[in-house]
Amino acid sequence: MFLGALVDAGVSPALLEETVRALDIGARLEISKVNRSGITATKVDVFVGDEKELPREEFWAKKHAHGHDHAHHHEPTVRSQESGVGTAAPHNHDHDHNHIHGRGLTEIREIIQKAGIGERAKHTAIRIFEKLGAAEAKIHNTPLEKVHFHEVGAVDAMVDIICSAVGAEALDVDEIISSPLNVGSGTVKCSHGTFPVPAPATLELLKGAPVYSSGLEFELVTPTGAAIVSTLATRFSAFPEMKVSTIGYGAGTRDFPGHANVVRLTIGEAQPAMAAKDSQEIISVLGANLDDLNPQVFGYVMDRLLEEGALDAFGVPVQMKKNRPGMLLTVLCKPEDAAKLTQLLFMETTTLGVRRRDELRQALSRKWVNVSTEWGDVRMKIASMNGTVTNYAPEYEDCRKLASEHRVPLKSVMQAAMEKYSTMLIDHVEEKFSIVPIQKQKA
């Protein structure tokens, strides 16, 4: 549905089709116009061979009706069979065997890294899979790297996730905001049995997000959809105040009477008077004084905090009681992550208490842009206010990797990336404000 909305809003269908070909996993797209409760919308279907993706309860009903119920056997590792859109049963036995056992995160990362798509899109797609995997690992009580995606690891759902990342990058917007999500109600069938809606993985992925049910007894947000929206959306809110420029509608498979089964994508420009207010958010600030912690452990804790979702973490030298030198550790995080990170501090440090306060933060809009240097691509983090670029800087890890691979000074790579983006910025300004001579009219 999101891919349909992207195409309907102007993202090139050819871009998504090229992305699918670049993955080289035996899939193709079919794009059409359909009607959902009186709304014309774009429908994107993923085909694997001659089989089209289905809602997952239809997939499992079809699979069991044909006697393909051996998905409960041959389980060398824990698999995630709950996530994602249901997949059509393949005909080839070897393909079916791979489908049953699923793909692990390592294999999925390799497929994405080898694909001919932008680095930013690769990074986004991998983040979506990792977020989905983390939810499944928690539910199934297994390490993340041992989760084997069954339905979501199948071809069609890989297309859904990776094309969503590519299409979102093509939008070239500063921020994606999501409305509260109608998750549906009732129950849904999957390989493990019948579960209440929203499914366990969906609910895990939507922690901190506003959700509701309109009473429609269908699954309206799948775990795959929840992973995509929770990764791409910077925040959830009511419809923002903006000047609308483009609207796109993406259709779902079903056509519910009296309920338009569509995703609407609205693109517009935030109004200057609202830009500052829209960028405000509540964050939690955690603090702990440490005077007896091994410095080596301190560095490890900083890394763990960032891995677990902290927005920032830093230490300040302080003089503590009994004239002991110590460190004040401060962590910035989303309120919904505060309890988890507090638990981490208790487990990994020697502190006996963690302070917490909530503060209002105003942040500039941010996005990533790729620039090409003589050594390779570097992501630039762009900060803007009211649509005007205020700051930009190259991504350190990209520069470090290129400097190491090509044995050139790190500062040379960073400087080349800065110069490349500066040139792009100047060209954009000159194009926007180009002077066109006016021909004088005869009297």
Secondary structure, DSSP 8 states (H G I E B T S, - for coil): -HHHHHHHTT--HHHHHHHHHHHTSSEEEEEEEEEETTEEEEEEEEEETTEE---HHHHHHHHHHTT--GGGS--SS-EE-SSSS-----SSHHHHHHHHH-EEHHHHHHHHHHSSS-HHHHHHHHHHHHHHHHHHHHHHT--GGG-EESSTTSHHHHHHHHHHHHHHHHH--S--EE--EE-B-SEEEETTEEEESS-HHHHHHTTTS-EE--S-SSB-S-HHHHHHHHHH-SEE-S---EEEEEEEEEE-S--BTTB--EEEEEEEEE-HHHHHHHTEEEEEEEEEEESS--HHHHHHHHHHHHHTT-SEEEEEEEE-GGG-EEEEEEEEE-GGGHHHHHHHHHHHS--S--EEEEEEEE--EEEEEEEEETTEEEEEEEEEETTEEEEEEE-HHHHHHHHHHHT--HHHHHHHHHHHHHHHHHHHHHHHT----------
